């Protein structure tokens, strides 16, 4: 989904628009999975990372 909003920054507000978000890579360098009898599974992930591409712009009272 696209994201639009305002954030207070310094002396004024910044309007931001983010669109076209695409995940291009996912890494799970430290992951483990185990069965827990009578309960299900346990998944532990550490140091995960995402690489994303997106379009973005900002507007402030200065621009």
ABEGO torsion letter per residue (X at the ends): XBBBBBBBBEABBBBBBBBGBBBABBBBABBBBBBBBGAEBBBBBBGBBBBBBBBBBBBBAAX
